[in-house]
Amino acid sequence: MTNIDETIFCIGCGAEIQTDNPELPGYVQPSTLKKYLDDDAEELLCKRCFRLRNYNEITDVNISDDDFLRLLDSISEEDGLIVNVIDIFDYEGSVIPGLHRFVGDKDIIVVGNKVDLLPKSTNKNKLLNWLQKMSKENGIKSVDQILVSAEKGLNVDELMKMIDKYRKGRDVYVVGTTNTGKSTLINRIISANSDIKNLITTSRFPGTTLDRIDIPLDDGSSLVDTPGIIHHYQLAHYLNDDDLKIVNPRKPLNPSTFQLRDGQTIFVAGLARFDFLDEKSNVTFYVNKNLLLHRTKTVNADAFYEKHLGEILSPPSEITEFPKLKIEEFTSKVKSDIVIYGLGWVTIPANCHVRVSVPDGVNVSMREAII
């Protein structure tokens, strides 16, 4: 082991650097640490962040949900502005109901990220009003809200002005669930104000940031990236790396509309099943275009699923580790979306009766249609 006279943190994920255990956060090889210390380098990446940044390869680490919540709860004792990043593509899966319980009675800006993934025809003003309404329903008292794309840089300058307006010289804490794009957003803000690029490790995988990362601001305060709260009811936590690439959209959604008659079923790959129980229904799916949407008669659906799961109906590619499907039923009073957390949604007309099968452990709910 190489002796460390001072505490050193990984510039990518915030974990404390250590050379003892490759299975724990912050591990580097002793030779890597020695080279860093001898060369007086400006940054050091742990092995996990190095593999993730250079090879897009994720490595599991042993950090519990309690550790994540403890780190987030520590913010409640600090004075600062909260920037709550939500994945607008997966609002229900990424919202933190009762956020004030974790961060205290602080000013909160709600940021709907990944707006670039929604169809170009989406009414942004209507969506922003919906975001404000949903924040209130989830007990989040926001001082303002904005739609952005951290990936594309859309509205990031406007967000920075909004932050300056409300922070009043205080620290800024960026919080959210895993995989909402928090670190991507912070990297975008940093690169817009300095020559530093990709300071924080980002990826499509949940749980990239392992500890709080403090980025100094010009006036002596800090911009702080915090670990994402893990919502185990999101689909991402039941998929392997390759399947996640297929499920997570990278480009705007292309709606797929079906005119259904006489008891038909649509499979979203092998990840979800929708049985439309009315004689006639026109429905529209909003999921990544890489996912197969397969229509069949409901009377044949069970046999089709058993025969083709993991083949035509893929992902999941590893069916031995994939949970069995659970069933829920919904009847819409108005035009509505049935949302599967982390997968997408299907828009159905009023008075439509649908039976939905999703992996056991993944949440599904219904809301008024947002598009």
Secondary structure by P-SEA (a helix, b strand, c coil): cccccbbbbccccccccccccccccccccaaaaaaaaaacccccccaaaaaaaaccbbbbbbccaaaaaaaaaaacccccccccccccccccccccccccccccccbbbbbbcccccccccccaaaaaaaaaaaaaaacccccccbbbbcccccaaaaaaaaaaaccccbbbbbbbccccaaaaaaaaaaaacccccccccccccccccccbbbbbccccccbbbbbcccccccccccccaaaaaaacccccbbbbbbbcccbbbbbccccbbbbbcccbbbbbbbcccccccccccccaaaaaaaaccccccccccccccbbbbbbbbbbbcccccccccccbbbbbccbbbbbbbcccccccccccccc
